[in-house]
Amino acid sequence: MGKIIDNKWFLLIIIAVTWGSSFILIKKSLLVFSPFQIGAFRVAISGILLALIGLPALRKMPSKTLFWIALTGFFGNFIPMYLFPIAQTRVSSALAGILDSLVPVFVLVFGFFLFGIKSKWLQILGALIGFVGAGILMYFSETTSEESKLGYALLVVLATACYAVAALIIKAKLQHIPSMKLSGAVFTIWMVPSLLILIFSGFFSDFQPNTETWEALGYLSILTILGTTIAIILYYKLIQNTSPVFASTVTYLLPLVAVVWGLLDGEKFSLWYVIGGLLILWGIYLIREKKKI
């Protein structure tokens, strides 16, 4: 079992399925809860679940490491949790999943300018091909509508940039910390501000115990446990086992999962889905790291 969990392709697929399903779960949760309630719930509950691991880990860390832990959590676990549901008040779940495929591009750009990480030309080409595939899906998917405002779509782009910064920090500064301890520490730090946001957002005071609310809470709970807590642990492990560039290619698979959920939710199928999807898979093939002989 340990060998399977350490397999980078197994981790990539599991993370892609869980995160790719997050967008439809956010959409269902938004029927009852506000974007700030969704974001705060995800971080706060994840922090509570991982506090037994996070608190002991934080106490043993030097102040310099704590700084990088907090910064990683801010960019990778705090800000994006609010940006996505805010964006999805006007942007479809499928479109949000498609735009999330921009992460590898930001990893390559920020890796070069902020950390001096050089990439092979094939990796750059793979990132661009994957981005073209996502662009084709976005342009021809018929997921846009009059309510899909550019400003809200750019919030998703901003979230992907945040993910890229977090991935680079983990690889450059937090490589020595096991993924479980890293995840626990990150969520424990940002648990308190998220709990405060959850309280002041009216989550508890305005809670209506009816069928619609309980159903939305069920979607939100699945989103939190599988799409946040467990997926983040596996994602950090993938970054540490490979590289930020390879780990970020998980976002090339997200559009495929997001579009499938969109189809099941009533969206139309197009040949462009196949073309865009194949380009995305080709991009993953080129961007992957090859073993040195």
C-alpha positions as protocol buffer text, in pm:
chain_id: "A"
residue {
  index: 1
  type: MET
  ca { x: 0 y: 0 z: 0 }
}
residue {
  index: 2
  type: GLY
  ca { x: 287 y: 233 z: 86 }
}
residue {
  index: 3
  type: LYS
  ca { x: 438 y: 191 z: -261 }
}
residue {
  index: 4
  type: ILE
  ca { x: 104 y: 280 z: -423 }
}
residue {
  index: 5
  type: ILE
  ca { x: 71 y: 600 z: -217 }
}
residue {
  index: 6
  type: ASP
  ca { x: 427 y: 696 z: -309 }
}
residue {
  index: 7
  type: ASN
  ca { x: 355 y: 646 z: -679 }
}
residue {
  index: 8
  type: LYS
  ca { x: 343 y: 991 z: -838 }
}
residue {
  index: 9
  type: TRP
  ca { x: 89 y: 893 z: -1107 }
}
residue {
  index: 10
  type: PHE
  ca { x: -146 y: 739 z: -850 }
}
residue {
  index: 11
  type: LEU
  ca { x: -128 y: 1058 z: -642 }
}
residue {
  index: 12
  type: LEU
  ca { x: -180 y: 1271 z: -952 }
}
residue {
  index: 13
  type: ILE
  ca { x: -499 y: 1088 z: -1052 }
}
residue {
  index: 14
  type: ILE
  ca { x: -648 y: 1080 z: -701 }
}
residue {
  index: 15
  type: ILE
  ca { x: -584 y: 1451 z: -649 }
}
residue {
  index: 16
  type: ALA
  ca { x: -724 y: 1534 z: -992 }
}
residue {
  index: 17
  type: VAL
  ca { x: -1048 y: 1345 z: -925 }
}
residue {
  index: 18
  type: THR
  ca { x: -1100 y: 1499 z: -579 }
}
residue {
  index: 19
  type: TRP
  ca { x: -1008 y: 1853 z: -680 }
}
residue {
  index: 20
  type: GLY
  ca { x: -1185 y: 1824 z: -1014 }
}
residue {
  index: 21
  type: SER
  ca { x: -1504 y: 1740 z: -825 }
}
residue {
  index: 22
  type: SER
  ca { x: -1458 y: 2037 z: -592 }
}
residue {
  index: 23
  type: PHE
  ca { x: -1605 y: 2286 z: -837 }
}
residue {
  index: 24
  type: ILE
  ca { x: -1943 y: 2113 z: -864 }
}
residue {
  index: 25
  type: LEU
  ca { x: -1948 y: 2070 z: -485 }
}
residue {
  index: 26
  type: ILE
  ca { x: -1883 y: 2443 z: -443 }
}
residue {
  index: 27
  type: LYS
  ca { x: -2167 y: 2512 z: -687 }
}
residue {
  index: 28
  type: LYS
  ca { x: -2406 y: 2295 z: -482 }
}
residue {
  index: 29
  type: SER
  ca { x: -2290 y: 2451 z: -154 }
}
residue {
  index: 30
  type: LEU
  ca { x: -2350 y: 2803 z: -289 }
}
residue {
  index: 31
  type: LEU
  ca { x: -2723 y: 2728 z: -310 }
}
residue {
  index: 32
  type: VAL
  ca { x: -2738 y: 2784 z: 67 }
}
residue {
  index: 33
  type: PHE
  ca { x: -2408 y: 2918 z: 197 }
}
residue {
  index: 34
  type: SER
  ca { x: -2215 y: 3236 z: 109 }
}
residue {
  index: 35
  type: PRO
  ca { x: -1866 y: 3225 z: -48 }
}
residue {
  index: 36
  type: PHE
  ca { x: -1705 y: 3339 z: 278 }
}
residue {
  index: 37
  type: GLN
  ca { x: -1890 y: 3072 z: 475 }
}
residue {
  index: 38
  type: ILE
  ca { x: -1774 y: 2803 z: 233 }
}
residue {
  index: 39
  type: GLY
  ca { x: -1411 y: 2916 z: 241 }
}
residue {
  index: 40
  type: ALA
  ca { x: -1403 y: 2958 z: 619 }
}
residue {
  index: 41
  type: PHE
  ca { x: -1573 y: 2622 z: 678 }
}
residue {
  index: 42
  type: ARG
  ca { x: -1319 y: 2438 z: 462 }
}
residue {
  index: 43
  type: VAL
  ca { x: -1014 y: 2584 z: 635 }
}
residue {
  index: 44
  type: ALA
  ca { x: -1158 y: 2582 z: 988 }
}
residue {
  index: 45
  type: ILE
  ca { x: -1280 y: 2221 z: 982 }
}
residue {
  index: 46
  type: SER
  ca { x: -959 y: 2103 z: 815 }
}
residue {
  index: 47
  type: GLY
  ca { x: -766 y: 2279 z: 1091 }
}
residue {
  index: 48
  type: ILE
  ca { x: -973 y: 2110 z: 1362 }
}
residue {
  index: 49
  type: LEU
  ca { x: -929 y: 1767 z: 1200 }
}
residue {
  index: 50
  type: LEU
  ca { x: -552 y: 1811 z: 1171 }
}
residue {
  index: 51
  type: ALA
  ca { x: -486 y: 2004 z: 1494 }
}
residue {
  index: 52
  type: LEU
  ca { x: -360 y: 1693 z: 1677 }
}
residue {
  index: 53
  type: ILE
  ca { x: -86 y: 1670 z: 1415 }
}
residue {
  index: 54
  type: GLY
  ca { x: -40 y: 2042 z: 1354 }
}
residue {
  index: 55
  type: LEU
  ca { x: -1 y: 2171 z: 1709 }
}
residue {
  index: 56
  type: PRO
  ca { x: 287 y: 1938 z: 1813 }
}
residue {
  index: 57
  type: ALA
  ca { x: 456 y: 2002 z: 1477 }
}
residue {
  index: 58
  type: LEU
  ca { x: 432 y: 2380 z: 1516 }
}
residue {
  index: 59
  type: ARG
  ca { x: 580 y: 2373 z: 1867 }
}
residue {
  index: 60
  type: LYS
  ca { x: 894 y: 2201 z: 1738 }
}
residue {
  index: 61
  type: MET
  ca { x: 950 y: 2433 z: 1442 }
}
residue {
  index: 62
  type: PRO
  ca { x: 1193 y: 2729 z: 1447 }
}
residue {
  index: 63
  type: SER
  ca { x: 1053 y: 3077 z: 1384 }
}
residue {
  index: 64
  type: LYS
  ca { x: 1197 y: 3092 z: 1032 }
}
residue {
  index: 65
  type: THR
  ca { x: 1016 y: 2772 z: 935 }
}
residue {
  index: 66
  type: LEU
  ca { x: 695 y: 2900 z: 1092 }
}
residue {
  index: 67
  type: PHE
  ca { x: 714 y: 3205 z: 866 }
}
residue {
  index: 68
  type: TRP
  ca { x: 730 y: 2986 z: 553 }
}
residue {
  index: 69
  type: ILE
  ca { x: 454 y: 2761 z: 688 }
}
residue {
  index: 70
  type: ALA
  ca { x: 225 y: 3060 z: 742 }
}
residue {
  index: 71
  type: LEU
  ca { x: 310 y: 3202 z: 399 }
}
residue {
  index: 72
  type: THR
  ca { x: 242 y: 2868 z: 231 }
}
residue {
  index: 73
  type: GLY
  ca { x: -94 y: 2844 z: 406 }
}
residue {
  index: 74
  type: PHE
  ca { x: -186 y: 3200 z: 311 }
}
residue {
  index: 75
  type: PHE
  ca { x: -127 y: 3144 z: -62 }
}
residue {
  index: 76
  type: GLY
  ca { x: -217 y: 2777 z: -90 }
}
residue {
  index: 77
  type: ASN
  ca { x: -487 y: 2712 z: 170 }
}
residue {
  index: 78
  type: PHE
  ca { x: -646 y: 3039 z: 281 }
}
residue {
  index: 79
  type: ILE
  ca { x: -691 y: 3291 z: -2 }
}
residue {
  index: 80
  type: PRO
  ca { x: -789 y: 3042 z: -279 }
}
residue {
  index: 81
  type: MET
  ca { x: -1058 y: 2888 z: -57 }
}
residue {
  index: 82
  type: TYR
  ca { x: -1245 y: 3219 z: -74 }
}
residue {
  index: 83
  type: LEU
  ca { x: -1156 y: 3320 z: -430 }
}
residue {
  index: 84
  type: PHE
  ca { x: -1309 y: 3011 z: -592 }
}
residue {
  index: 85
  type: PRO
  ca { x: -1658 y: 3032 z: -433 }
}
residue {
  index: 86
  type: ILE
  ca { x: -1666 y: 3410 z: -487 }
}
residue {
  index: 87
  type: ALA
  ca { x: -1583 y: 3355 z: -854 }
}
residue {
  index: 88
  type: GLN
  ca { x: -1838 y: 3076 z: -890 }
}
residue {
  index: 89
  type: THR
  ca { x: -2121 y: 3308 z: -797 }
}
residue {
  index: 90
  type: ARG
  ca { x: -2083 y: 3430 z: -1158 }
}
residue {
  index: 91
  type: VAL
  ca { x: -1861 y: 3165 z: -1325 }
}
residue {
  index: 92
  type: SER
  ca { x: -1974 y: 2808 z: -1395 }
}
residue {
  index: 93
  type: SER
  ca { x: -1810 y: 2517 z: -1215 }
}
residue {
  index: 94
  type: ALA
  ca { x: -1674 y: 2376 z: -1542 }
}
residue {
  index: 95
  type: LEU
  ca { x: -1520 y: 2709 z: -1641 }
}
residue {
  index: 96
  type: ALA
  ca { x: -1360 y: 2744 z: -1296 }
}
residue {
  index: 97
  type: GLY
  ca { x: -1207 y: 2399 z: -1335 }
}
residue {
  index: 98
  type: ILE
  ca { x: -1079 y: 2486 z: -1681 }
}
residue {
  index: 99
  type: LEU
  ca { x: -914 y: 2809 z: -1566 }
}
residue {
  index: 100
  type: ASP
  ca { x: -748 y: 2622 z: -1281 }
}
residue {
  index: 101
  type: SER
  ca { x: -521 y: 2458 z: -1539 }
}
residue {
  index: 102
  type: LEU
  ca { x: -314 y: 2779 z: -1546 }
}
residue {
  index: 103
  type: VAL
  ca { x: -117 y: 2672 z: -1235 }
}
residue {
  index: 104
  type: PRO
  ca { x: 177 y: 2505 z: -1422 }
}
residue {
  index: 105
  type: VAL
  ca { x: 227 y: 2821 z: -1629 }
}
residue {
  index: 106
  type: PHE
  ca { x: 253 y: 3031 z: -1313 }
}
residue {
  index: 107
  type: VAL
  ca { x: 486 y: 2772 z: -1156 }
}
residue {
  index: 108
  type: LEU
  ca { x: 724 y: 2802 z: -1451 }
}
residue {
  index: 109
  type: VAL
  ca { x: 710 y: 3184 z: -1455 }
}
residue {
  index: 110
  type: PHE
  ca { x: 734 y: 3241 z: -1078 }
}
residue {
  index: 111
  type: GLY
  ca { x: 989 y: 2961 z: -1044 }
}
residue {
  index: 112
  type: PHE
  ca { x: 1219 y: 3143 z: -1284 }
}
residue {
  index: 113
  type: PHE
  ca { x: 1170 y: 3499 z: -1157 }
}
residue {
  index: 114
  type: LEU
  ca { x: 1139 y: 3432 z: -781 }
}
residue {
  index: 115
  type: PHE
  ca { x: 1348 y: 3119 z: -725 }
}
residue {
  index: 116
  type: GLY
  ca { x: 1577 y: 3104 z: -1028 }
}
residue {
  index: 117
  type: ILE
  ca { x: 1445 y: 2761 z: -1127 }
}
residue {
  index: 118
  type: LYS
  ca { x: 1528 y: 2678 z: -1487 }
}
residue {
  index: 119
  type: SER
  ca { x: 1291 y: 2462 z: -1691 }
}
residue {
  index: 120
  type: LYS
  ca { x: 1358 y: 2252 z: -1997 }
}
residue {
  index: 121
  type: TRP
  ca { x: 1214 y: 2381 z: -2321 }
}
residue {
  index: 122
  type: LEU
  ca { x: 997 y: 2069 z: -2349 }
}
residue {
  index: 123
  type: GLN
  ca { x: 840 y: 2149 z: -2011 }
}
residue {
  index: 124
  type: ILE
  ca { x: 767 y: 2504 z: -2124 }
}
residue {
  index: 125
  type: LEU
  ca { x: 619 y: 2369 z: -2446 }
}
residue {
  index: 126
  type: GLY
  ca { x: 410 y: 2121 z: -2248 }
}
residue {
  index: 127
  type: ALA
  ca { x: 275 y: 2395 z: -2024 }
}
residue {
  index: 128
  type: LEU
  ca { x: 183 y: 2606 z: -2326 }
}
residue {
  index: 129
  type: ILE
  ca { x: 14 y: 2312 z: -2504 }
}
residue {
  index: 130
  type: GLY
  ca { x: -183 y: 2232 z: -2189 }
}
residue {
  index: 131
  type: PHE
  ca { x: -286 y: 2594 z: -2162 }
}
residue {
  index: 132
  type: VAL
  ca { x: -399 y: 2595 z: -2526 }
}
residue {
  index: 133
  type: GLY
  ca { x: -607 y: 2285 z: -2457 }
}
residue {
  index: 134
  type: ALA
  ca { x: -769 y: 2451 z: -2157 }
}
residue {
  index: 135
  type: GLY
  ca { x: -826 y: 2764 z: -2365 }
}
residue {
  index: 136
  type: ILE
  ca { x: -1002 y: 2561 z: -2635 }
}
residue {
  index: 137
  type: LEU
  ca { x: -1225 y: 2399 z: -2375 }
}
residue {
  index: 138
  type: MET
  ca { x: -1303 y: 2738 z: -2223 }
}
residue {
  index: 139
  type: TYR
  ca { x: -1380 y: 2902 z: -2557 }
}
residue {
  index: 140
  type: PHE
  ca { x: -1592 y: 2624 z: -2706 }
}
residue {
  index: 141
  type: SER
  ca { x: -1741 y: 2459 z: -2397 }
}
residue {
  index: 142
  type: GLU
  ca { x: -2054 y: 2677 z: -2390 }
}
residue {
  index: 143
  type: THR
  ca { x: -2011 y: 2711 z: -2014 }
}
residue {
  index: 144
  type: THR
  ca { x: -1998 y: 3088 z: -2029 }
}
residue {
  index: 145
  type: SER
  ca { x: -2308 y: 3300 z: -1992 }
}
residue {
  index: 146
  type: GLU
  ca { x: -2409 y: 3660 z: -1945 }
}
residue {
  index: 147
  type: GLU
  ca { x: -2330 y: 3621 z: -1575 }
}
residue {
  index: 148
  type: SER
  ca { x: -1975 y: 3494 z: -1639 }
}
residue {
  index: 149
  type: LYS
  ca { x: -1803 y: 3827 z: -1585 }
}
residue {
  index: 150
  type: LEU
  ca { x: -1435 y: 3870 z: -1669 }
}
residue {
  index: 151
  type: GLY
  ca { x: -1354 y: 4008 z: -1324 }
}
residue {
  index: 152
  type: TYR
  ca { x: -1486 y: 3695 z: -1155 }
}
residue {
  index: 153
  type: ALA
  ca { x: -1296 y: 3471 z: -1397 }
}
residue {
  index: 154
  type: LEU
  ca { x: -980 y: 3662 z: -1308 }
}
residue {
  index: 155
  type: LEU
  ca { x: -1035 y: 3569 z: -942 }
}
residue {
  index: 156
  type: VAL
  ca { x: -985 y: 3207 z: -1046 }
}
residue {
  index: 157
  type: VAL
  ca { x: -667 y: 3309 z: -1230 }
}
residue {
  index: 158
  type: LEU
  ca { x: -547 y: 3485 z: -914 }
}
residue {
  index: 159
  type: ALA
  ca { x: -618 y: 3170 z: -713 }
}
residue {
  index: 160
  type: THR
  ca { x: -408 y: 2961 z: -953 }
}
residue {
  index: 161
  type: ALA
  ca { x: -121 y: 3209 z: -915 }
}
residue {
  index: 162
  type: CYS
  ca { x: -149 y: 3169 z: -536 }
}
residue {
  index: 163
  type: TYR
  ca { x: -133 y: 2790 z: -570 }
}
residue {
  index: 164
  type: ALA
  ca { x: 184 y: 2823 z: -778 }
}
residue {
  index: 165
  type: VAL
  ca { x: 356 y: 3042 z: -518 }
}
residue {
  index: 166
  type: ALA
  ca { x: 266 y: 2796 z: -240 }
}
residue {
  index: 167
  type: ALA
  ca { x: 399 y: 2498 z: -439 }
}
residue {
  index: 168
  type: LEU
  ca { x: 730 y: 2674 z: -502 }
}
residue {
  index: 169
  type: ILE
  ca { x: 770 y: 2769 z: -135 }
}
residue {
  index: 170
  type: ILE
  ca { x: 708 y: 2408 z: -27 }
}
residue {
  index: 171
  type: LYS
  ca { x: 973 y: 2274 z: -263 }
}
residue {
  index: 172
  type: ALA
  ca { x: 1230 y: 2545 z: -186 }
}
residue {
  index: 173
  type: LYS
  ca { x: 1181 y: 2597 z: 189 }
}
residue {
  index: 174
  type: LEU
  ca { x: 974 y: 2313 z: 339 }
}
residue {
  index: 175
  type: GLN
  ca { x: 1103 y: 2004 z: 163 }
}
residue {
  index: 176
  type: HIS
  ca { x: 1227 y: 1855 z: 493 }
}
residue {
  index: 177
  type: ILE
  ca { x: 883 y: 1850 z: 660 }
}
residue {
  index: 178
  type: PRO
  ca { x: 665 y: 1536 z: 609 }
}
residue {
  index: 179
  type: SER
  ca { x: 342 y: 1607 z: 421 }
}
residue {
  index: 180
  type: MET
  ca { x: 115 y: 1516 z: 715 }
}
residue {
  index: 181
  type: LYS
  ca { x: 295 y: 1752 z: 954 }
}
residue {
  index: 182
  type: LEU
  ca { x: 314 y: 2022 z: 688 }
}
residue {
  index: 183
  type: SER
  ca { x: -60 y: 2002 z: 615 }
}
residue {
  index: 184
  type: GLY
  ca { x: -147 y: 1992 z: 985 }
}
residue {
  index: 185
  type: ALA
  ca { x: 71 y: 2294 z: 1062 }
}
residue {
  index: 186
  type: VAL
  ca { x: -64 y: 2496 z: 769 }
}
residue {
  index: 187
  type: PHE
  ca { x: -431 y: 2440 z: 852 }
}
residue {
  index: 188
  type: THR
  ca { x: -377 y: 2483 z: 1227 }
}
residue {
  index: 189
  type: ILE
  ca { x: -228 y: 2828 z: 1175 }
}
residue {
  index: 190
  type: TRP
  ca { x: -515 y: 2949 z: 956 }
}
residue {
  index: 191
  type: MET
  ca { x: -786 y: 2768 z: 1156 }
}
residue {
  index: 192
  type: VAL
  ca { x: -836 y: 3053 z: 1404 }
}
residue {
  index: 193
  type: PRO
  ca { x: -895 y: 3338 z: 1154 }
}
residue {
  index: 194
  type: SER
  ca { x: -1122 y: 3106 z: 956 }
}
residue {
  index: 195
  type: LEU
  ca { x: -1328 y: 3022 z: 1265 }
}
residue {
  index: 196
  type: LEU
  ca { x: -1371 y: 3393 z: 1333 }
}
residue {
  index: 197
  type: ILE
  ca { x: -1484 y: 3454 z: 974 }
}
residue {
  index: 198
  type: LEU
  ca { x: -1724 y: 3159 z: 1002 }
}
residue {
  index: 199
  type: ILE
  ca { x: -1877 y: 3300 z: 1322 }
}
residue {
  index: 200
  type: PHE
  ca { x: -1911 y: 3658 z: 1200 }
}
residue {
  index: 201
  type: SER
  ca { x: -2043 y: 3548 z: 858 }
}
residue {
  index: 202
  type: GLY
  ca { x: -2358 y: 3422 z: 1030 }
}
residue {
  index: 203
  type: PHE
  ca { x: -2297 y: 3054 z: 960 }
}
residue {
  index: 204
  type: PHE
  ca { x: -2423 y: 2950 z: 1304 }
}
residue {
  index: 205
  type: SER
  ca { x: -2669 y: 3230 z: 1381 }
}
residue {
  index: 206
  type: ASP
  ca { x: -2845 y: 3210 z: 1042 }
}
residue {
  index: 207
  type: PHE
  ca { x: -2839 y: 2830 z: 1012 }
}
residue {
  index: 208
  type: GLN
  ca { x: -3178 y: 2695 z: 902 }
}
residue {
  index: 209
  type: PRO
  ca { x: -3222 y: 2322 z: 982 }
}
residue {
  index: 210
  type: ASN
  ca { x: -3420 y: 2232 z: 670 }
}
residue {
  index: 211
  type: THR
  ca { x: -3369 y: 1974 z: 394 }
}
residue {
  index: 212
  type: GLU
  ca { x: -3200 y: 2217 z: 156 }
}
residue {
  index: 213
  type: THR
  ca { x: -2953 y: 2333 z: 421 }
}
residue {
  index: 214
  type: TRP
  ca { x: -2861 y: 1981 z: 534 }
}
residue {
  index: 215
  type: GLU
  ca { x: -2809 y: 1876 z: 172 }
}
residue {
  index: 216
  type: ALA
  ca { x: -2580 y: 2173 z: 107 }
}
residue {
  index: 217
  type: LEU
  ca { x: -2395 y: 2101 z: 431 }
}
residue {
  index: 218
  type: GLY
  ca { x: -2342 y: 1745 z: 311 }
}
residue {
  index: 219
  type: TYR
  ca { x: -2185 y: 1870 z: -13 }
}
residue {
  index: 220
  type: LEU
  ca { x: -1971 y: 2116 z: 184 }
}
residue {
  index: 221
  type: SER
  ca { x: -1856 y: 1843 z: 424 }
}
residue {
  index: 222
  type: ILE
  ca { x: -1751 y: 1616 z: 137 }
}
residue {
  index: 223
  type: LEU
  ca { x: -1574 y: 1911 z: -22 }
}
residue {
  index: 224
  type: THR
  ca { x: -1390 y: 1984 z: 303 }
}
residue {
  index: 225
  type: ILE
  ca { x: -1285 y: 1632 z: 402 }
}
residue {
  index: 226
  type: LEU
  ca { x: -1198 y: 1491 z: 59 }
}
residue {
  index: 227
  type: GLY
  ca { x: -1133 y: 1799 z: -153 }
}
residue {
  index: 228
  type: THR
  ca { x: -945 y: 1998 z: 111 }
}
residue {
  index: 229
  type: THR
  ca { x: -802 y: 1801 z: 403 }
}
residue {
  index: 230
  type: ILE
  ca { x: -705 y: 1472 z: 235 }
}
residue {
  index: 231
  type: ALA
  ca { x: -629 y: 1619 z: -108 }
}
residue {
  index: 232
  type: ILE
  ca { x: -394 y: 1883 z: 35 }
}
residue {
  index: 233
  type: ILE
  ca { x: -197 y: 1618 z: 227 }
}
residue {
  index: 234
  type: LEU
  ca { x: -157 y: 1413 z: -90 }
}
residue {
  index: 235
  type: TYR
  ca { x: -71 y: 1725 z: -295 }
}
residue {
  index: 236
  type: TYR
  ca { x: 205 y: 1829 z: -55 }
}
residue {
  index: 237
  type: LYS
  ca { x: 341 y: 1473 z: -67 }
}
residue {
  index: 238
  type: LEU
  ca { x: 336 y: 1484 z: -447 }
}
residue {
  index: 239
  type: ILE
  ca { x: 529 y: 1815 z: -449 }
}
residue {
  index: 240
  type: GLN
  ca { x: 792 y: 1676 z: -215 }
}
residue {
  index: 241
  type: ASN
  ca { x: 824 y: 1348 z: -409 }
}
residue {
  index: 242
  type: THR
  ca { x: 852 y: 1517 z: -748 }
}
residue {
  index: 243
  type: SER
  ca { x: 861 y: 1893 z: -817 }
}
residue {
  index: 244
  type: PRO
  ca { x: 623 y: 2193 z: -822 }
}
residue {
  index: 245
  type: VAL
  ca { x: 608 y: 2167 z: -1202 }
}
residue {
  index: 246
  type: PHE
  ca { x: 501 y: 1803 z: -1207 }
}
residue {
  index: 247
  type: ALA
  ca { x: 263 y: 1844 z: -910 }
}
residue {
  index: 248
  type: SER
  ca { x: 98 y: 2143 z: -1077 }
}
residue {
  index: 249
  type: THR
  ca { x: 17 y: 1929 z: -1382 }
}
residue {
  index: 250
  type: VAL
  ca { x: -268 y: 1788 z: -1174 }
}
residue {
  index: 251
  type: THR
  ca { x: -453 y: 2101 z: -1282 }
}
residue {
  index: 252
  type: TYR
  ca { x: -439 y: 1981 z: -1643 }
}
residue {
  index: 253
  type: LEU
  ca { x: -663 y: 1690 z: -1545 }
}
residue {
  index: 254
  type: LEU
  ca { x: -902 y: 1905 z: -1343 }
}
residue {
  index: 255
  type: PRO
  ca { x: -1084 y: 2047 z: -1649 }
}
residue {
  index: 256
  type: LEU
  ca { x: -1164 y: 1694 z: -1767 }
}
residue {
  index: 257
  type: VAL
  ca { x: -1322 y: 1603 z: -1434 }
}
residue {
  index: 258
  type: ALA
  ca { x: -1494 y: 1941 z: -1401 }
}
residue {
  index: 259
  type: VAL
  ca { x: -1641 y: 1917 z: -1753 }
}
residue {
  index: 260
  type: VAL
  ca { x: -1771 y: 1564 z: -1687 }
}
residue {
  index: 261
  type: TRP
  ca { x: -1954 y: 1691 z: -1379 }
}
residue {
  index: 262
  type: GLY
  ca { x: -2080 y: 1982 z: -1586 }
}
residue {
  index: 263
  type: LEU
  ca { x: -2220 y: 1741 z: -1843 }
}
residue {
  index: 264
  type: LEU
  ca { x: -2393 y: 1541 z: -1571 }
}
residue {
  index: 265
  type: ASP
  ca { x: -2537 y: 1868 z: -1447 }
}
residue {
  index: 266
  type: GLY
  ca { x: -2695 y: 1940 z: -1785 }
}
residue {
  index: 267
  type: GLU
  ca { x: -2423 y: 2102 z: -1998 }
}
residue {
  index: 268
  type: LYS
  ca { x: -2390 y: 2012 z: -2365 }
}
residue {
  index: 269
  type: PHE
  ca { x: -2110 y: 1793 z: -2504 }
}
residue {
  index: 270
  type: SER
  ca { x: -1890 y: 1917 z: -2788 }
}
residue {
  index: 271
  type: LEU
  ca { x: -1613 y: 1772 z: -3005 }
}
residue {
  index: 272
  type: TRP
  ca { x: -1395 y: 2051 z: -2870 }
}
residue {
  index: 273
  type: TYR
  ca { x: -1402 y: 1872 z: -2534 }
}
residue {
  index: 274
  type: VAL
  ca { x: -1214 y: 1582 z: -2695 }
}
residue {
  index: 275
  type: ILE
  ca { x: -966 y: 1808 z: -2876 }
}
residue {
  index: 276
  type: GLY
  ca { x: -897 y: 2021 z: -2570 }
}
residue {
  index: 277
  type: GLY
  ca { x: -870 y: 1716 z: -2345 }
}
residue {
  index: 278
  type: LEU
  ca { x: -616 y: 1546 z: -2573 }
}
residue {
  index: 279
  type: LEU
  ca { x: -404 y: 1860 z: -2584 }
}
residue {
  index: 280
  type: ILE
  ca { x: -409 y: 1875 z: -2205 }
}
residue {
  index: 281
  type: LEU
  ca { x: -293 y: 1513 z: -2177 }
}
residue {
  index: 282
  type: TRP
  ca { x: -19 y: 1582 z: -2432 }
}
residue {
  index: 283
  type: GLY
  ca { x: 95 y: 1875 z: -2223 }
}
residue {
  index: 284
  type: ILE
  ca { x: 120 y: 1651 z: -1916 }
}
residue {
  index: 285
  type: TYR
  ca { x: 331 y: 1403 z: -2114 }
}
residue {
  index: 286
  type: LEU
  ca { x: 578 y: 1674 z: -2214 }
}
residue {
  index: 287
  type: ILE
  ca { x: 596 y: 1849 z: -1879 }
}
residue {
  index: 288
  type: ARG
  ca { x: 664 y: 1538 z: -1673 }
}
residue {
  index: 289
  type: GLU
  ca { x: 1017 y: 1475 z: -1542 }
}
residue {
  index: 290
  type: LYS
  ca { x: 1203 y: 1188 z: -1702 }
}
residue {
  index: 291
  type: LYS
  ca { x: 1425 y: 965 z: -1490 }
}
residue {
  index: 292
  type: LYS
  ca { x: 1795 y: 1014 z: -1539 }
}
residue {
  index: 293
  type: ILE
  ca { x: 1978 y: 712 z: -1676 }
}
